[in-house]
């Protein structure tokens, strides 16, 4: 079955059915010269690459970049003639300068290899004699010559999208490659053919490695790869031991986001608050509401950006996002009871709250977060997240399908330009929200409090993000120095995992399978995180994926930034299920990217944490402080079993021990910049 040009996720989500392909698998490639060899085609030009031979030249490869350095996906296979996939391929033109630091590499062979000779696990790929290696070959990199943790997948037989005899290599999930850095992926002679025979380098590979005289056919690739081949030799990988390789330069998924955040501080006036109202008061807090502006919008086009024709991406000027317009945002502000918590001389510490899909500016009141924080003498503030409430492009407040519509607009598979930008705009929103306290130094007017004005400490700003709010939180925390740290609840990462596993509040996984022509269970079996379509999508969405921002929060902050403290929660069962909104594995990968240890004893081991040496953390009765950032920050991933009958996505609201630990963590962070993890 083939999809019409009008097929969209909005239609599919109503009725998802099985769908097959008209394309029959082709024959497996015939081994050349009587034995298995690497396959390294050299196209006459990028225009000469077509779907049938797209992976015959390694992907990625610096040969596949245009004159401006952008990755070229021209010729990417679309075996079921999907208009949406054609749209994705077309819109990658000039989009990304380099290749995804998190997506797969594909190397083909003329016949089957023995997968038992591949590295048994990512740590095995770090050995100097590993059969498959990812090596930093960038002379300007601080990790020059180092090997990166790698995972592999062997695809023996042809699939709908997979060519036969393809080795896929991916940076270990949770630890993407460095941005804007050159890498080589090499396969050594330790990889054996099926049956135990040796694998030979193709003539083209031998020439690129200077093991055979260079010919006109290989000269351009030889010269392009030559510096990397020398770097490999220095790193202990001899040319004579290489049977296959590729060399590529990663993109920087964070660059535009950081540029926009920096522009907010440099070019957008600090916001001011107005329309103050006192809404409610009890023994724990008083609720105030109002609006503030200007709040800057960098998304170009017409919200809600349903289709690419509506825009939704950044408009770049000299490589930097250009401000489009500004608008006002409504807010709710919970201030601790002044009798229980007398106002500090510098003002109350403030927690900026970002709600989940379907929520609004008052969600932090309804879910109990404002109360638990007020009981710790912390103020808190909520606003409408992007595509929510009264914001431009948000569904009508009386729309019965509002939550579903908002979800589909935020994770917009119909408009990949908006999908890669909406989460970034959400992070920009928080930067301006924080400036209300750090620069404007807003106070609740005495005319509204009916007493003295109420101030807030501009040096004690924290963040709390749940679900969708937990996606933009890592971007804000990585790109801005305005907050000390925060809490991330139900916060996932890795777009590929979400497309494979996310089932609520709408079944994104089923919709994605249908959209790419893999709705039939037999065909869907070829899907995994190494899949070619997910490499395409990951490349497009990278800029919005929290995975790429995790390191800058604590392990490797931006220049001049202090490491931040993070308390992250995961609702999970021992079998790895529990959260159907944010797949637990994606939550765990974000914790690994940030560098958070698992709170002992834990519920489900995290293999990626074990592979990169993140040992479990025992939190004593006194708590733990300074376990991250060379003693300057504190952090942990706390796992909780979901309450019976409830989704694990909401453990921080459902379980008193999770709520209390989160509130205690933020109170400790307000008291001490390096924070302290309280016991459960």
N, C-alpha and C positions, 0 to 999 in steps of 0.2 A: 504493500500500500504506500502511496506517495501522498504527501501533505500538500494541500493547496496553499497559495501564497497568503491566504488570510488566516491560516492556522495560528493560534496564539495560545499562550499559557492560560489566559483568562477563559478561553473556550474549553481548553483541555481539562482544567481543574474541575469542571462540572461533571465530565464523563470521561474517565481514562480507560482506554481499551487497548488490547494487544495489537501490535502492528509489526509486520514483517517487512523484509526487503525483497526487491525484485532481483537483487544481485546475487549470483551464485558464486561460491568460493572458487578461486582460480587454483591452478596447480602450484605445488610447492616448487621453489626454484631448484634447478638442477645443479648439483655440485660441479664446480669447474675443476678440470684437471684430475678427476678421480678422487678428490678429497675436499673436505670442508674448508672454505676460505672466507675471509672477511669480504664484504660487499661494499665497495666505495665508488659509486658512480660520480662522475664529474660533469655536471651539465654545461652545455655551451653558454648558457646564460640563465638567470633566474626565471626568465619567461619560458624557458624550455622545460621547466619542471612541471610535471602533470600528476594527476591523482595516481596513475598506475605505478609511477616510479618515485613518488614523493619521498619515501623513506630509503631509497637506494643510496642517496647521499645522506650521511648522518644528519640527524636533527637533534638539538640545534647545532649550528656551525656558523662561524663568522663569515663563511662564504654566502650565507643566506641573509645578509644585511644590505640595505640599500645605501645610496651615497650619503645619506644623513645618519646612518648607523641604526636605522629602525629594522626590527625583525620582519622578515618577509615570509608570509604564510601562503603566498600564491601557489596554487596547485594542490593545496591540502585536500585529501580525499573526502568526497561527499557521496558515498556509494548508494545512498537511497534518495538522492536528489532533493534534499531538504532545503527549502527556501531560507529557513532560519539559519542553517549552517552556512549557506552562501553569504548571508548577511554578516555573520560573525567574521568569516574569512575576509570579506571585502572591507569591513570596518577596522581590521587590524592594520591596514595600510597606513604607515607613518605613525602608528599609535604608541609603540613602545620602543624606546632606544635600547636595544639589547634583548636578551631572553630571560624568561622567568627564573628567578633564583630558587623556585620551589618545584618546578615541573620536571617531567621526565626527559631523559635523553634516549634516543633510539639508534641502535647500531644493528645492521642486518648482516646475515651470513648466508652463504650459498647452500647450507644444509644444517641439520640439527646439531646442537652442542649438548654436552652432558651438564645439566643444571646442577648436579652434585659438585661440580668443580667451581661453581660460583661462590663468593663469600657466604659463609653460613649465616652471618648476621652483620649489622653495620660495624661493630668494633673490628671484625675480621678484615674489613676493607681498609683499615688504617695501617695494616702491616706493609712494610716496604716491598714484600714479595706477593702482595695480594693479587688475585687473578683479575679483579676489577677495581679500579681506583678513580676517585675524583681528586685532582691535584690543583691547587692554586698555582698558576703559572704567571701571575701578574707581578712584574718587577716593582710596581708601586704599592703592592698590597702588604699590610703588616703581617699577613699570614702566608707570604710567599714561600712556596715549597712544601706547605703543609697539605696533608691529606684530609679530606672531609668525609664524615660518616656517610655511607652509601647503602641503599637498598636496591635489590635487583628483582626483575621478573623476566622469565623466559617464556616467550610466546612461540611454541613450536608450530602450531597449525594456523592457517589463515582464518580470520574471522570476518565480520562485516566490515570493520575498520582496520583490523590488524593485518599486516602482511605476515606471511609465514617466516619462520626463522629470524625472529626479531628479539634482541636483547634490550630491555628497558632498564635504565639506571636512574634512580631518583635520589636527591639528597635526603638523608634520613628525615622522616616526617617530624616536624617540630623544630628542625634546625636547618633552615634554608641557607643557601650560599650567600656570601657577602654581596651587597649590591655593587654595580658598576665595577666588576672585577672579572679578570680573564681566568678561565678554568680549562683544563683538559680532562676528558674522560677517556681512560685507556683500558684496553683488554689485553692481558698478557698471555704468554704461551702456557701459563698454568691452566687456562681454560682448555678443556679437551672436547673433542667431537663425540657425538653419541657413539658408544661402542669403544671409546678409549683412544681413538686416533688423535694425532696432533692437528692443530688448526694452523693454516698458513696465512700470512698477510697477503692480501691481494697485490697485484703488480702496482696498482695506484698507491696503496699504503706504503709499499716498499720504497717507491720513488719519493714519496713525501718525507720518509724517514732517512733518506739518503742511503738506503741499502741497495738501491739500483740507480743507474743514471737517470737523471730527471729529463723528462720529455716535454714537448710543448703542451701536451695534454694536461700534465700535472703541475706545470711550472707555477701557475698563479696560486694554487692551493699550497704547494710546497713553500713558496715564499711567505704566504700568509701564516702558515703554521710553524715555520722554521724557528722563530723565537721561543715558542712554546715547547718545541721538541728539545731545544737546548736547556730550557728550564726543567724539563722532565729528567734529562740526564743528570743535572745537578741534584735533583731530588732523589736520585737512585733508580730511575726507571730507564734502562738502557734501550736504545732504539731497536736493537736486535731482539729484544724480548717482547716487543709490542706487535700484536697481530691486528689490532683495530684501535682507532682513536677518533676523537673529534675535539675541536678547540672552539670555544665560544665565550662571549662576553655577556655578563648578566646586566639586566636593567636595574634601575634604582626605583622600586615601587613607591618609596616614601618621598621622593624629591618634590613632586608637585604639592603634596599635602603639606609638607613643612614650609614650602614657599608661600602657600596661601595663609597658613597660620602666622608666619612672620609678617605677612602683609597686613593682617588684621591689626597687629600691634603698631605697625609703622604708618598705616594710611587710613585706618578707620577710626573715627572719633570714639572715645570711650562711651559706653551707654549710660543713659540716665533713666530712672524709674519714675512712673507717674500713675495716676488713677488708683492710688492706694485705697484699700478697704480692709477693715478688720472684720474677719468672717466668723470666727469661733474661738472659744477659749475653754480650757479645762485645767485640771490639776497638773498636767504634763506640759502643755504648750498653748500658745496662741497662734492662730492661723491668720496670715495677712495675704491679700491678693493684690495684683496690680499688673502693669505692663512695663516693658522697657524697650529701648531702641536707641540707636539703630542696631539691628542685627544684620550682619553682612551676608549676602548670598552670592556665591561664586559659580553656581550652576547656570550655564547658559541655556536658554530655550524657554519652552512653555511647560510649566508644571501641570500635571504630575509626570510628564515625560513618558507617556505610554509607549511611544514608538521612536525609533531613531530620528525621524523627521521632526520630532518635538524637541530634539536636543537632549540635554541632561548631563553633558560632560562639562569639563572646564574649557573656557576659551583662553588659549595661551597667548601671551604677549611677551616676546623675548624669552620664551620658555617658562614663564611664570603665569599662574592663573590670574585672570583679570576680574576684578570686582564687577558684578552685573547690576546689583541694586541692593537696597536695604529694606527691612520691614520691622515691625514691632512684634514682640512675643509676650503673651500673657504668662504670668507666673503665680505660683503659690509659695509662701515662705512660712515655715514653722519655726517659731522662736520659743526656746525653753521657758517654762514658768519662772518668773523672776524671783519668786519666794524660794522655790526649791533650788534654783540656779541663779544666784545674784549675778548681774551683768559684770563680766571682767572689765578692767580698766581699758584694755585694748579692744574690747568687743567680743562677741561670741565667735568661736570657730564655726565654719560653715561647710556643710557637705552638699555638693551639687549632685542632684539625683537625675539619672536618665532612665526613663521607663521602657518597658517592653512593647512589642507590637500590640496595638489595640488599646494601649493606655492613654493617659493624658497628663496634663500638668499637675493634677492632684493625685496621681497614682501612688505616690510615696506616702500620702496620708491614708488612703484606703487600704494599702497592704501592710500598714503598721510600722513602716520604716521610720517615719517622722517621729512617732511616739518613742520607739526604742532609742533613737538618737537623742531626742529631747531629754529622756531620762538619764542620759550621759552628759547633759548640759551642752549638746551640740545643736546648732540651728541647721536647717536643711531647706533646700529649695528645688522645686520642680518646674519644668517647662514642657511644652509640647514638642515631642520629637518630630523630625522631618516627616512630612506627609500625614501628620496627626493634628487633631484639634482644629483650630482656626487658621492654621498655616496655609500659605498659598498652595493650591493643588490638592489639599487634603479632601477625602471623601466627606460628603455632608454628614453632619453629626447625627442625623436621624436615618442614615442609610443602614438597613439591617445587615448588609454585607460589608460593613465598614472595615472590620478587622481583616477579613479575607482579602478585600481589595487593597488595603494598605500593605499587607504582607506581600502580595504579588507585585505591587508597585516598588517596594523597597528591594526585594530580591527579583528584579525585573529581567526575566530571561528573554522577554520580547525586545528589550532595549538595553543592550550590554553597555552602552555608553553611560546611561543613568545608573545601571547596576554597579559600575566601577566608581561612581562618584557620589551617590547619595550618602553612603556611610562617611565619606570624607567631609561632605558638607555638614553632617551631624557633629563631627569632631570640631569643625570650625565654629559651630554654634556654641559649643561649650567654652571655647577660648573667650569669646565675647561675653558669655555669661559670667565667667570668672572675673573679667575686667570690671564688672559692676562692683565687685568688692575690692579688687587689688588696686584699681586706679580711681574709679569714681568714689570709692569708699562710701557706698550707699548707706543710708540710715533710714529706719522707719520713722517717719515724722511724728513729732509729739502730738500733732493735731489728730493723728490716727490712733496712736497708742492711748490717748487720753491721760498721758503721764509724760515721762521723759522720753526723748528720742532713743532709739535702740541702734547701737552700732555693731559692727562685725570686724573681726581681726583679719586684716588683709594678708597676714603672713601664715594664716592657718586655714587654708582652703584644701578640702579633700573631695574625692569623687566616689559615687556609688552608682554602678550601672548594672541593670538587669536585662538579660535577653538581648533585644535589639540595642538597648543602652549599653550592654556589655560588649557590643561589637565596636561602637564608636569610642568607647572608653579607652581602649589601648592606644588608639590613634592620638587622642587628646593627651594622654599621659606621656606618650613618647615624644610628641611634637611640641609640647608646651611646658614651660617651667613653673607655671602658676600654681600647681597643686603639689602637695607633699606625697600623694599616693592615693590609694583607694581600695574599694571592694568591687570585685567582678563576680556577678552571679549569673549562672547559665550562659557564660560567655564562651562561644566557640571560635573556631578558626579553620582554615583550609577549605576553600570553596569546593574542592573536589569531594571531600568527605561529606559536606553538607548536601551536595547534589546526589550522592549515593545513599545517604542515610536519613536525611531530615524528612519527617512525616507530619509534623504539626507546626502551626495551626492549620496549614494546608500540606498536602502530600507532595512536596517538591520533588522527592526522589522518583515517584511514579510519573509525575509530569515530565521530568527530565528524560526518563527512559523512553517515554512515548515520543517526545519531541525529536530525539535523535534516532528514531526508528528501531529501538531496542526494547519495545514493549513486550514482545514475546519472551517468556522466561528462558527459553533455550538460547536465544540471542543475547538476552540480558546477562547471561553468565560470563560474557567476555568483559564486562565492566569491572574495573578496579581503579585504584588511584593512579595506576600507570597508564591508563587508557588514553589514546591519542586525542579524543575529543576533550577529555578533562585537561590535557595539557594546553589545548587551545583556549579553553575557558579560563583556566588558572592564569594564563598569561594576560588575558584581558582584565580579569578581576583583581589581579595581584595588588593593585594600588589601594584597594579597599579592604584587603584581607588583614585582620589583626596579626596573623602569623609573621608578617614582615616588620611589625612594629614592636614585637615583644622584646627583642634584645635591647632596644633603645630605652626601655622603661627602667631596667635595672642592670643588665649585664654590660651594656656598652652605650651609655647615654650620649645624647648629642653634645657637642663641644660646649663646655660651660655649664652643663646641666648636672645636678646631683642625681644619684640613683633614687628611685622612688620605691616606697613600701607597698606591697600588694597582698591582699587577702582574697583568695579565689575559692569559690565553692563549686562542688560537683555532686549532683544527685545521681548515684550509680549503685547498681547491684553487683554482686560478685561475678555475674556472667557478662558484665559490660553493658547491660541495658539499663534503663532507668529514666533517661531524659530523651524524649522524642522530639523536642523543639530544637535543642542544640545537642547533636550526637556527643555522647560522653568522650569518644575518642578525640573529637575536635577540641573539646574543653581541655583534655589532657595535653594535646599538642600545644595549645596556647601556654599552658603552665610550663612546658619544656622550653618553649621559645623565650619566655620571660626569665626562666631559670629558677622556678619555684620548686622546692622539695615537697614531697607528699607528706601530709600530717600523719604521723604514726598513731595507731597501727594501720589505719587505712582499711579499705574494703576491696579494691581491685588493684593489683600491681600495675604499674605503668612501664611497659617494656622500654619505651623510648627514653624515659628518665634513667632507667638502669643502664641503658646503652651509653648514655653520655655522662654517667657518674653522678647523677643527682640522687643522693641517698635520702631515705626517709628521715623526717625530723621529729624527734620526740620533744613535745612541749611540756615543760615542767610546770609545777604549781606556780612558780614565779614568772612564768612566761619565757619567751625567747626574744632577744633583741639583737639586731646587728648581724643576722646570719647571712645577709646578702650585701652586695655592693661594697666589698672590702670593709664591712662593718658599719657602713653608712645607712643601711636600709634593712628592713625585715620583711619576710614574706613566706607564704605557705599556700599549698592547695589542700583544702579540707574536703574529704569525701564523706557524704552522708547517705545512708540508705533511705530511699523515698518512703514516706508515710504510706501505709496500705491504702490502695485506691486512689492515690495521688501521683501525678507525674513528678519525676525527680527534678524537673526544671524549676520547681518552686520550693526546694528544701529550705532555702534561706528565710522563707516566710512561714513554712509549715512547722519547722522544728525549732523549739525554743533555744536549744543549745547552739544551733547555727546562727540564729538571729542575735543571741547574746554575744557570741564570739565576734561576729562582724561589728556590732556596735562597740564592743570593748576594744577591738583593734583600732577603730577610727578615733575613739577617745584617747587611746594611748598615743596615736599618731599626732593628735592635736597637742598633746602634752610634750612630746619629744619628736623632733624631726626624723629621727631614725626609726621610730616606732617600736612596738613590742607586741608580739603575738600572745594573746591571753590563752590560758588553758580552756578546754571545752568543759 
